[in-house]
Amino acid sequence: MADLIEHLESHLGRMTGGSQGDEETPQGVHIAFFGPDPSLRGATTLTTVGLSRRHLTLPSGEAWHQELLMHVPPGDFPPRAAGLLFQLAGEMVSRGSGLQHGQVIGPRGPLFPGARTTAMVAASPRYLPEEFSVCHTAETPIVLTWLIPITTAEAALIRERGWPALARAFATEDPDLTDPARPDVVF
């Protein structure tokens, strides 16, 4: 995991904390905290560390190694985001399957207290340099997948018209995707 930590710190700055989860957390999966990052509007970035030790499959049958990340405002958001990452990592380990680009998770009800977001979509980490999206280790490449909190209407748009439709709306409106309390985009 040293290669992964070096990769994360080279793009996100020094790790500022972490969590080992609880008895329901998949064995060997931890959460690392980075930030707040001024270039990400002061957001804290959380990443799983250790999920990539498992071979996760895609519908194509391809196996890959994956870590998850989420950008959230400081304050009460990071602990809740860590819980979401642990929960999703547990589901992925139980199923033995990874997340595909544009895959929607949820809706499952409000992700954060007071926020309108009820689901997440898996995407490439667009707020970071392109070379961040894959960590090349001696063992295997690790795909870093950004989980963007989205609203129920945005999740429905992806299911009806695909991820590119919502990605275009995000590009047009440029909402703060680090803020789970942001309003819906217009489409």
C-alpha positions in Angstrom: 0.0 0.0 0.0 3.0 2.3 0.2 2.8 3.0 -3.5 -0.8 3.9 -3.2 -0.2 6.2 -0.2 2.6 7.9 -2.1 0.4 8.4 -5.1 -2.4 9.8 -3.1 -0.2 12.2 -1.2 1.6 13.4 -4.4 -1.8 14.7 -5.6 -3.8 15.4 -2.4 -1.1 16.5 0.0 -0.2 14.9 3.3 -2.7 12.5 4.9 -4.3 14.4 7.8 -6.1 11.5 9.4 -8.0 8.3 8.9 -10.5 5.7 10.2 -10.3 1.9 10.6 -14.1 1.6 10.7 -15.8 -0.9 13.0 -16.6 -4.6 13.2 -18.8 -4.3 10.0 -15.9 -2.8 7.9 -14.3 -5.2 5.4 -11.1 -6.5 6.8 -8.1 -4.4 5.7 -10.1 -1.5 4.4 -9.4 1.9 5.9 -10.3 5.5 5.1 -7.6 8.2 4.7 -8.4 11.9 5.0 -6.6 14.6 3.0 -7.1 18.4 3.2 -8.8 20.8 3.4 -7.6 21.5 -0.1 -7.8 25.2 -1.2 -7.9 24.1 -4.9 -11.1 22.1 -4.2 -12.9 25.0 -2.5 -11.6 23.8 0.9 -13.0 20.3 0.5 -11.7 17.3 2.5 -10.9 14.3 0.3 -11.5 10.8 1.7 -10.2 7.7 0.0 -10.5 4.0 0.8 -7.2 2.3 1.3 -7.1 -1.5 1.1 -10.1 -2.2 -1.0 -7.7 -2.6 -4.0 -6.2 -5.8 -2.4 -9.3 -7.6 -3.7 -10.0 -8.7 -7.2 -13.3 -7.1 -8.2 -15.1 -8.0 -11.4 -17.0 -6.0 -13.9 -20.0 -7.2 -16.0 -17.5 -7.9 -18.8 -15.8 -10.5 -16.6 -12.7 -8.3 -16.4 -11.1 -8.2 -12.9 -9.6 -5.0 -11.5 -8.5 -3.3 -8.4 -10.3 -0.2 -7.2 -10.2 2.4 -4.5 -13.0 5.0 -3.9 -12.8 8.7 -3.1 -15.2 11.4 -2.2 -14.7 15.2 -1.8 -16.8 16.9 0.9 -16.9 20.2 2.7 -15.1 20.2 6.1 -17.2 20.0 9.3 -19.7 17.3 9.8 -19.5 15.9 6.3 -16.2 13.9 6.5 -17.3 11.4 9.2 -20.6 10.7 7.3 -18.7 10.4 4.0 -16.3 7.8 5.7 -19.4 5.8 6.7 -20.7 5.9 3.2 -17.4 4.7 1.8 -17.1 1.9 4.3 -20.7 0.8 3.6 -20.1 0.8 -0.2 -16.7 -1.0 0.1 -18.5 -3.7 2.2 -21.1 -4.1 -0.5 -18.5 -4.3 -3.2 -16.5 -7.0 -1.3 -19.7 -9.0 -0.6 -20.6 -9.0 -4.3 -17.1 -9.3 -5.5 -17.8 -6.6 -8.1 -16.3 -3.2 -8.8 -18.0 0.0 -9.9 -18.1 1.1 -13.5 -17.8 4.6 -14.8 -21.3 6.2 -14.7 -22.8 3.5 -12.4 -25.4 4.9 -10.0 -25.6 3.8 -6.4 -29.0 4.5 -4.9 -31.1 6.5 -4.3 -31.1 5.5 -0.7 -32.5 8.5 1.1 -30.5 11.6 2.2 -26.8 10.8 2.2 -26.0 13.7 4.5 -28.3 15.5 7.0 -29.8 18.6 5.4 -28.6 17.7 1.9 -30.7 16.9 -1.1 -28.4 14.2 -2.4 -29.7 10.7 -2.2 -27.5 8.7 -4.5 -23.9 8.6 -5.9 -22.4 8.1 -9.3 -19.0 6.6 -10.0 -16.8 8.8 -12.2 -13.2 9.6 -13.0 -11.8 12.2 -10.6 -12.2 15.3 -12.8 -11.1 17.8 -10.2 -7.6 16.2 -10.2 -5.0 15.7 -12.9 -5.7 12.9 -15.3 -2.7 10.8 -14.1 -4.3 10.6 -10.7 -7.1 8.3 -11.9 -4.8 5.2 -12.0 -2.1 4.3 -9.5 0.5 2.1 -11.1 1.9 -0.2 -8.4 4.4 -3.1 -8.7 1.5 -5.6 -8.3 -1.3 -4.1 -10.3 -2.9 -0.9 -11.5 -5.4 0.6 -9.1 -8.3 2.5 -10.5 -9.4 5.5 -8.3 -13.1 6.1 -8.6 -14.7 9.4 -7.5 -18.2 9.0 -5.9 -20.2 12.1 -6.7 -23.3 12.7 -4.5 -26.3 13.3 -6.8 -30.0 14.0 -6.3 -32.8 11.6 -7.1 -33.7 13.5 -10.3 -30.0 13.4 -11.4 -29.9 9.6 -10.8 -33.1 9.2 -12.8 -31.6 11.2 -15.7 -28.6 8.8 -15.7 -30.9 5.8 -15.7 -33.0 7.2 -18.6 -30.4 8.9 -20.8 -27.0 7.7 -19.5 -24.1 9.3 -17.6 -23.1 11.5 -20.5 -26.4 13.5 -20.2 -25.6 14.4 -16.6 -22.0 15.0 -17.3 -23.0 17.6 -20.0 -25.3 19.3 -17.5 -22.5 19.4 -15.0 -20.1 20.9 -17.6 -22.7 23.5 -18.6 -23.7 24.6 -15.0 -20.3 23.9 -13.3 -21.9 23.1 -9.9 -19.8 22.6 -6.8 -19.7 18.8 -6.8 -17.8 18.8 -3.5 -21.0 20.1 -1.8 -23.7 17.4 -1.2 -26.1 20.2 -0.2 -26.0 21.8 -3.7 -29.2 22.2 -5.7 -30.1 19.9 -8.7 -28.6 20.8 -12.0 -31.1 21.9 -14.7 -31.6 19.5 -17.6 
